[in-house]
């Protein structure tokens, strides 16, 4: 299990959940009813409804951006250097206490 911390912006409400390694960050968020993560495309990297921010200090825990992910992110409102799509982040044991910000 991997402990994840979701923080809703701008109010800072925190959600802490345990998720299974191997599933996507998006799947973990949907399983735990985390607000603002819709995953309308089912994780196919086609919609951007799982847009999150991951602090730069924690980016080394993540796989690199793929070209399809970069393309989707380019069209999203609120794009930041910390922007990622949760569907493109498979959870691993070394992501313990990963902090995810919900735009």
MMTF fields as JSON, N, C-alpha, C and O atoms, coordinates in Angstrom:
{
  "mmtfVersion": "1.0.0",
  "mmtfProducer": "UNKNOWN",
  "numBonds": 411,
  "numAtoms": 412,
  "numGroups": 103,
  "numChains": 1,
  "numModels": 1,
  "chainsPerModel": [1],
  "groupsPerChain": [103],
  "chainIdList": ["A"],
  "bondAtomList": [4, 2, 8, 6, 12, 10, 16, 14, 20, 18, 24, 22, 28, 26, 32, 30, 36, 34, 40, 38, 44, 42, 48, 46, 52, 50, 56, 54, 60, 58, 64, 62, 68, 66, 72, 70, 76, 74, 80, 78, 84, 82, 88, 86, 92, 90, 96, 94, 100, 98, 104, 102, 108, 106, 112, 110, 116, 114, 120, 118, 124, 122, 128, 126, 132, 130, 136, 134, 140, 138, 144, 142, 148, 146, 152, 150, 156, 154, 160, 158, 164, 162, 168, 166, 172, 170, 176, 174, 180, 178, 184, 182, 188, 186, 192, 190, 196, 194, 200, 198, 204, 202, 208, 206, 212, 210, 216, 214, 220, 218, 224, 222, 228, 226, 232, 230, 236, 234, 240, 238, 244, 242, 248, 246, 252, 250, 256, 254, 260, 258, 264, 262, 268, 266, 272, 270, 276, 274, 280, 278, 284, 282, 288, 286, 292, 290, 296, 294, 300, 298, 304, 302, 308, 306, 312, 310, 316, 314, 320, 318, 324, 322, 328, 326, 332, 330, 336, 334, 340, 338, 344, 342, 348, 346, 352, 350, 356, 354, 360, 358, 364, 362, 368, 366, 372, 370, 376, 374, 380, 378, 384, 382, 388, 386, 392, 390, 396, 394, 400, 398, 404, 402, 408, 406],
  "bondOrderList": [1, 1, 1, 1, 1, 1, 1, 1, 1, 1, 1, 1, 1, 1, 1, 1, 1, 1, 1, 1, 1, 1, 1, 1, 1, 1, 1, 1, 1, 1, 1, 1, 1, 1, 1, 1, 1, 1, 1, 1, 1, 1, 1, 1, 1, 1, 1, 1, 1, 1, 1, 1, 1, 1, 1, 1, 1, 1, 1, 1, 1, 1, 1, 1, 1, 1, 1, 1, 1, 1, 1, 1, 1, 1, 1, 1, 1, 1, 1, 1, 1, 1, 1, 1, 1, 1, 1, 1, 1, 1, 1, 1, 1, 1, 1, 1, 1, 1, 1, 1, 1, 1],
  "groupList": [{"groupName": "UNK", "atomNameList": ["N", "CA", "C", "O"], "elementList": ["N", "C", "C", "O"], "formalChargeList": [0, 0, 0, 0], "bondAtomList": [1, 0, 2, 1, 3, 2], "bondOrderList": [1, 1, 2], "singleLetterCode": "X", "chemCompType": "L-PEPTIDE LINKING"}],
  "groupTypeList": [0, 0, 0, 0, 0, 0, 0, 0, 0, 0, 0, 0, 0, 0, 0, 0, 0, 0, 0, 0, 0, 0, 0, 0, 0, 0, 0, 0, 0, 0, 0, 0, 0, 0, 0, 0, 0, 0, 0, 0, 0, 0, 0, 0, 0, 0, 0, 0, 0, 0, 0, 0, 0, 0, 0, 0, 0, 0, 0, 0, 0, 0, 0, 0, 0, 0, 0, 0, 0, 0, 0, 0, 0, 0, 0, 0, 0, 0, 0, 0, 0, 0, 0, 0, 0, 0, 0, 0, 0, 0, 0, 0, 0, 0, 0, 0, 0, 0, 0, 0, 0, 0, 0],
  "groupIdList": [1, 2, 3, 4, 5, 6, 7, 8, 9, 10, 11, 12, 13, 14, 15, 16, 17, 18, 19, 20, 21, 22, 23, 24, 25, 26, 27, 28, 29, 30, 31, 32, 33, 34, 35, 36, 37, 38, 39, 40, 41, 42, 43, 44, 45, 46, 47, 48, 49, 50, 51, 52, 53, 54, 55, 56, 57, 58, 59, 60, 61, 62, 63, 64, 65, 66, 67, 68, 69, 70, 71, 72, 73, 74, 75, 76, 77, 78, 79, 80, 81, 82, 83, 84, 85, 86, 87, 88, 89, 90, 91, 92, 93, 94, 95, 96, 97, 98, 99, 100, 101, 102, 103],
  "secStructList": [7, 3, 3, 3, 3, 3, 3, 3, 6, 6, 6, 7, 7, 3, 3, 3, 3, 3, 3, 7, 6, 6, 1, 5, 2, 2, 2, 2, 2, 2, 2, 6, 6, 7, 6, 6, 7, 7, 7, 6, 6, 1, 1, 1, 1, 1, 1, 7, 6, 6, 3, 3, 3, 3, 7, 4, 4, 4, 4, 4, 4, 1, 7, 7, 7, 7, 2, 2, 2, 2, 2, 2, 2, 6, 6, 7, 6, 6, 7, 7, 6, 6, 3, 3, 3, 4, 4, 4, 7, 5, 7, 7, 4, 4, 4, 6, 6, 3, 3, 3, 3, 3, 7],
  "xCoordList": [0.828, 0.0, 0.881, 1.988, 0.34, 1.027, 0.119, -1.043, 0.629, -0.145, -0.033, 1.068, -1.177, -1.238, -1.927, -2.842, -1.486, -2.116, -2.593, -1.789, -3.905, -4.507, -4.874, -5.459, -4.528, -4.86, -5.644, -5.16, -6.862, -7.736, -7.365, -7.277, -7.151, -6.856, -8.133, -8.947, -8.369, -7.471, -7.692, -6.949, -8.673, -9.006, -8.1, -8.127, -7.292, -6.34, -6.912, -6.22, -8.166, -8.74, -7.901, -7.568, -7.562, -6.65, -7.41, -8.29, -7.042, -7.568, -6.363, -5.508, -6.285, -5.202, -5.799, -6.762, -5.229, -5.763, -4.618, -3.468, -4.96, -4.036, -4.47, -5.654, -3.515, -3.81, -2.853, -1.752, -3.289, -2.468, -1.418, -1.719, -0.19, 0.854, 0.426, -0.166, 0.734, 0.39, -0.804, -0.912, -1.703, -2.825, -2.396, -1.375, -3.168, -2.824, -3.262, -4.14, -2.634, -3.029, -4.488, -5.208, -4.938, -6.33, -7.267, -8.276, -6.948, -7.789, -7.881, -8.951, -6.769, -6.773, -7.675, -8.433, -7.597, -8.427, -9.912, -10.737, -10.246, -11.652, -12.16, -13.282, -11.358, -11.746, -12.077, -12.977, -11.344, -11.526, -12.382, -12.413, -13.067, -13.98, -13.316, -13.895, -12.098, -11.393, -12.04, -12.179, -12.434, -13.088, -12.141, -10.922, -12.741, -12.052, -11.283, -10.67, -11.294, -10.682, -11.832, -12.47, -12.092, -13.232, -12.842, -13.561, -11.733, -11.28, -12.278, -12.548, -12.821, -13.875, -13.44, -14.279, -12.177, -11.73, -11.293, -10.829, -11.433, -11.076, -9.584, -9.16, -8.796, -7.349, -6.634, -5.48, -7.294, -6.707, -5.876, -5.455, -5.641, -4.857, -5.494, -4.823, -6.813, -7.524, -8.39, -9.036, -8.431, -9.396, -8.88, -9.336, -7.979, -7.472, -8.308, -8.041, -9.321, -10.172, -9.561, -10.234, -8.292, -7.568, -6.323, -5.33, -6.389, -5.275, -4.965, -5.857, -3.707, -3.248, -1.916, -1.292, -1.509, -0.177, 0.622, 0.117, 1.858, 2.793, 3.988, 4.593, 4.328, 5.431, 6.71, 6.996, 7.463, 8.714, 9.636, 10.322, 9.664, 10.533, 10.149, 10.981, 8.912, 8.451, 8.379, 8.039, 8.693, 8.608, 9.544, 9.249, 10.673, 11.61, 11.012, 11.534, 9.937, 9.259, 8.38, 7.944, 8.123, 7.163, 7.844, 9.011, 7.119, 7.664, 7.705, 6.954, 8.57, 8.621, 7.323, 6.581, 7.078, 5.92, 6.028, 7.097, 4.935, 4.892, 4.411, 3.86, 4.616, 4.139, 2.617, 2.136, 1.829, 0.372, -0.043, -0.962, 0.634, 0.318, 0.646, -0.145, 1.796, 2.168, 1.129, 0.769, 0.645, -0.353, -1.649, -2.211, -2.125, -3.364, -3.148, -3.976, -2.054, -1.787, -1.731, -2.151, -1.227, -1.074, -2.394, -2.406, -3.502, -4.809, -5.607, -6.76, -5.044, -5.791, -5.66, -4.601, -6.74, -6.694, -5.911, -5.989, -5.18, -4.44, -3.153, -2.612, -2.654, -1.411, -0.276, -0.087, 0.477, 1.641, 2.798, 2.572, 4.022, 5.145, 4.963, 5.54, 4.17, 3.926, 2.752, 2.414, 2.122, 0.935, 1.26, 2.267, 0.39, 0.455, -0.965, -1.914, -1.099, -2.366, -2.251, -1.346, -3.17, -3.107, -3.216, -2.714, -3.872, -4.01, -2.683, -2.563, -1.693, -0.4, 0.659, 1.848, 0.208, 1.136, 0.814, -0.087, 1.538, 1.335, 1.977, 3.107, 1.258, 1.756, 2.796, 2.636, 3.86, 4.908, 5.158, 4.795, 5.771, 6.042, 6.881, 6.731, 7.745, 8.587, 7.837, 8.433, 6.549, 5.731, 5.025, 4.094, 5.463, 4.863, 4.751, 5.72, 3.553, 3.212, 3.377, 3.705, 3.147, 3.131, 2.031, 0.897, 2.354, 1.369, 0.886, 1.679, -0.423, -1.068, -1.982, -2.844, -1.803, -2.635, -3.722, -3.453, -4.948, -6.108, -6.472, -6.963, -6.242, -6.548, -8.054, -8.485],
  "yCoordList": [-1.177, 0.0, 1.253, 1.275, 2.276, 3.559, 4.62, 4.735, 5.386, 6.474, 7.694, 8.104, 8.272, 9.464, 10.579, 10.337, 11.798, 12.97, 13.867, 14.366, 14.072, 14.964, 16.254, 16.225, 17.383, 18.69, 19.479, 19.757, 19.836, 20.596, 22.075, 22.664, 22.653, 24.093, 24.834, 24.275, 26.03, 26.837, 26.691, 27.299, 25.919, 25.901, 25.034, 25.157, 24.154, 23.358, 22.127, 21.497, 21.77, 20.566, 19.357, 19.175, 18.53, 17.412, 16.082, 15.885, 15.183, 13.823, 12.883, 12.97, 12.002, 11.028, 9.656, 9.272, 8.915, 7.601, 6.605, 6.983, 5.329, 4.249, 3.655, 3.393, 3.445, 2.921, 1.785, 1.705, 0.919, -0.219, 0.2, 0.904, -0.235, -0.035, -0.778, -1.855, -0.191, -0.797, -0.152, -0.179, 0.429, 1.139, 2.562, 3.03, 3.249, 4.632, 5.557, 5.229, 6.7, 7.721, 8.102, 8.338, 8.166, 8.479, 7.421, 7.764, 6.142, 5.059, 5.12, 4.905, 5.409, 5.53, 6.679, 6.54, 7.817, 8.974, 8.664, 9.024, 8.007, 7.679, 6.67, 6.803, 5.673, 4.667, 5.311, 4.863, 6.365, 7.026, 8.297, 9.098, 8.467, 9.611, 10.961, 11.847, 11.105, 12.381, 13.37, 13.072, 14.545, 15.512, 16.037, 16.063, 16.446, 17.064, 16.093, 16.517, 14.821, 13.811, 13.034, 12.217, 13.296, 12.677, 11.454, 10.455, 11.52, 10.392, 9.983, 8.796, 10.962, 10.694, 9.764, 9.056, 9.741, 8.865, 7.498, 6.671, 7.25, 5.953, 5.698, 4.553, 6.731, 6.571, 6.45, 6.023, 6.819, 6.693, 7.906, 7.987, 8.833, 10.034, 10.799, 11.177, 11.016, 11.652, 12.829, 13.43, 13.19, 14.231, 15.298, 16.439, 14.994, 15.991, 16.169, 17.087, 15.316, 15.475, 14.862, 14.717, 14.508, 14.028, 14.883, 14.418, 16.133, 17.08, 17.331, 17.64, 17.194, 17.451, 18.202, 18.318, 18.704, 19.286, 18.403, 17.985, 18.13, 17.395, 18.315, 18.784, 18.573, 19.487, 19.073, 17.884, 20.048, 19.772, 18.865, 18.023, 19.021, 18.195, 16.718, 15.857, 16.413, 15.029, 14.493, 13.329, 15.33, 14.916, 13.754, 12.967, 13.63, 12.543, 11.173, 10.164, 11.112, 9.843, 9.389, 8.238, 10.276, 10.029, 9.612, 9.935, 8.894, 8.634, 9.941, 10.867, 10.029, 11.26, 11.469, 10.526, 12.721, 13.05, 12.349, 12.322, 11.793, 11.216, 12.306, 13.317, 12.103, 13.082, 13.232, 14.364, 12.146, 12.329, 13.126, 13.942, 12.888, 13.645, 15.125, 15.986, 15.424, 16.816, 17.494, 18.648, 16.776, 17.339, 17.684, 18.757, 16.802, 17.07, 18.226, 19.134, 18.206, 19.268, 20.647, 21.635, 20.721, 22.013, 22.737, 23.957, 22.015, 22.628, 22.858, 23.283, 22.596, 22.706, 24.087, 24.712, 24.549, 25.777, 25.478, 24.37, 26.43, 26.263, 25.484, 24.988, 25.371, 24.638, 25.286, 26.501, 24.456, 24.89, 23.942, 22.858, 24.327, 23.394, 22.087, 21.062, 22.118, 20.954, 20.111, 19.113, 20.483, 19.785, 18.387, 18.166, 17.449, 16.085, 15.562, 16.133, 14.469, 13.752, 12.53, 11.71, 12.414, 11.329, 9.956, 8.97, 9.888, 8.595, 8.087, 6.904, 8.941, 8.572, 8.31, 8.198, 8.214, 8.0, 6.674, 6.619, 5.603, 4.343, 4.438, 4.906, 3.999, 4.094, 3.008, 1.853, 3.412, 2.49, 2.687, 3.717, 1.709, 1.767, 2.996, 3.515, 3.463, 4.615, 5.944, 7.0, 5.902, 7.12, 7.356, 8.157, 6.67, 6.802, 8.281, 9.036, 8.671, 10.028, 11.063, 12.221, 10.627, 11.558, 12.587, 12.222, 13.849, 14.915, 15.361, 15.708, 15.344, 15.645, 16.843, 16.806, 17.898, 19.09, 19.059, 18.783, 19.342, 19.311, 20.712, 21.5, 21.051, 22.414, 22.677, 23.772],
  "zCoordList": [0.0, 0.0, 0.0, 0.539, -0.622, -0.727, -0.122, -0.512, 0.813, 1.402, 0.495, 0.128, 0.135, -0.712, 0.046, 0.834, -0.194, 0.407, -0.722, -1.509, -0.802, -1.786, -1.065, 0.018, -1.672, -1.096, -2.124, -3.221, -1.751, -2.643, -2.574, -1.497, -3.747, -3.841, -4.186, -4.922, -3.719, -2.898, -1.404, -0.634, -0.949, 0.484, 1.338, 2.562, 0.735, 1.485, 2.176, 2.975, 1.885, 2.5, 2.103, 0.932, 3.099, 2.898, 2.961, 3.799, 2.052, 2.01, 2.02, 1.138, 2.992, 3.062, 2.83, 3.493, 1.888, 1.533, 1.369, 1.146, 1.484, 1.174, -0.151, -0.366, -1.034, -2.373, -2.697, -2.153, -3.584, -3.991, -5.005, -5.969, -4.786, -5.796, -7.056, -6.987, -8.202, -9.481, -10.152, -11.378, -9.372, -9.994, -10.301, -9.797, -11.123, -11.45, -10.316, -9.519, -10.275, -9.313, -9.522, -8.551, -10.777, -11.078, -10.502, -9.886, -10.694, -10.185, -8.663, -8.095, -8.009, -6.553, -6.113, -5.154, -6.811, -6.47, -6.662, -5.822, -7.748, -8.013, -6.988, -6.498, -6.661, -5.665, -4.327, -3.617, -3.992, -2.702, -2.787, -1.853, -3.908, -4.089, -3.846, -3.217, -4.351, -4.232, -5.208, -6.394, -4.707, -5.6, -6.676, -6.51, -7.766, -8.908, -9.787, -10.766, -9.473, -10.34, -10.957, -10.293, -12.234, -12.898, -13.719, -13.72, -14.403, -15.206, -16.273, -16.46, -16.967, -17.952, -19.078, -19.634, -19.427, -20.523, -20.018, -20.803, -18.729, -18.181, -18.088, -17.935, -18.176, -18.07, -19.393, -19.434, -20.48, -21.816, -22.244, -23.398, -21.341, -21.648, -22.811, -23.772, -22.695, -23.794, -23.379, -24.237, -22.078, -21.725, -20.769, -20.849, -19.896, -18.96, -17.703, -16.926, -17.471, -16.284, -15.021, -14.0, -15.104, -13.921, -13.693, -13.133, -14.131, -14.007, -12.529, -11.739, -12.175, -10.81, -10.877, -11.932, -9.714, -9.569, -8.609, -7.567, -8.97, -8.116, -7.904, -8.869, -6.65, -6.338, -7.051, -7.197, -7.486, -8.211, -7.42, -8.0, -6.103, -5.265, -5.329, -5.046, -5.694, -5.756, -7.188, -7.398, -8.16, -9.566, -9.893, -10.793, -9.177, -9.474, -9.175, -9.65, -8.404, -8.117, -9.286, -9.324, -10.226, -11.297, -12.588, -12.811, -13.441, -14.776, -15.558, -15.251, -16.563, -17.352, -18.135, -18.413, -18.477, -19.314, -20.661, -21.271, -21.112, -22.462, -23.421, -22.987, -24.702, -25.693, -25.65, -25.704, -25.554, -25.463, -24.217, -24.28, -23.088, -21.88, -22.067, -21.684, -22.649, -22.914, -23.804, -23.572, -24.826, -25.738, -25.012, -25.233, -24.161, -23.406, -22.446, -22.374, -21.715, -20.744, -21.4, -20.798, -22.599, -23.285, -23.479, -23.639, -23.469, -23.695, -22.424, -22.502, -21.275, -20.021, -19.394, -19.453, -18.8, -18.006, -16.732, -16.201, -16.255, -15.008, -15.146, -14.157, -16.377, -16.602, -15.818, -15.864, -15.095, -14.327, -14.639, -15.178, -14.314, -14.513, -13.731, -14.096, -12.668, -11.818, -12.312, -11.676, -13.425, -13.935, -14.431, -15.104, -14.087, -14.595, -14.749, -14.21, -15.492, -15.577, -14.669, -14.829, -13.722, -12.741, -13.392, -12.853, -14.553, -15.239, -15.766, -16.086, -15.863, -16.43, -15.36, -15.659, -14.118, -13.009, -12.324, -11.486, -12.668, -11.958, -10.567, -10.425, -9.573, -8.203, -7.938, -8.335, -7.258, -6.839, -5.352, -4.785, -4.732, -3.287, -2.908, -1.802, -3.787, -3.452, -3.516, -3.302, -3.806, -3.83, -2.483, -2.403, -1.448, -0.128, 0.266, 0.186, 0.689, 1.109, -0.005, 0.251, -1.235, -2.362, -2.127, -1.82, -2.268, -2.099, -3.469, -4.345, -3.635, -4.91, -4.684, -3.806, -5.463, -5.34, -6.401, -7.57, -5.99, -6.866, -7.308, -6.5, -8.59, -9.05, -9.066, -9.427]
}
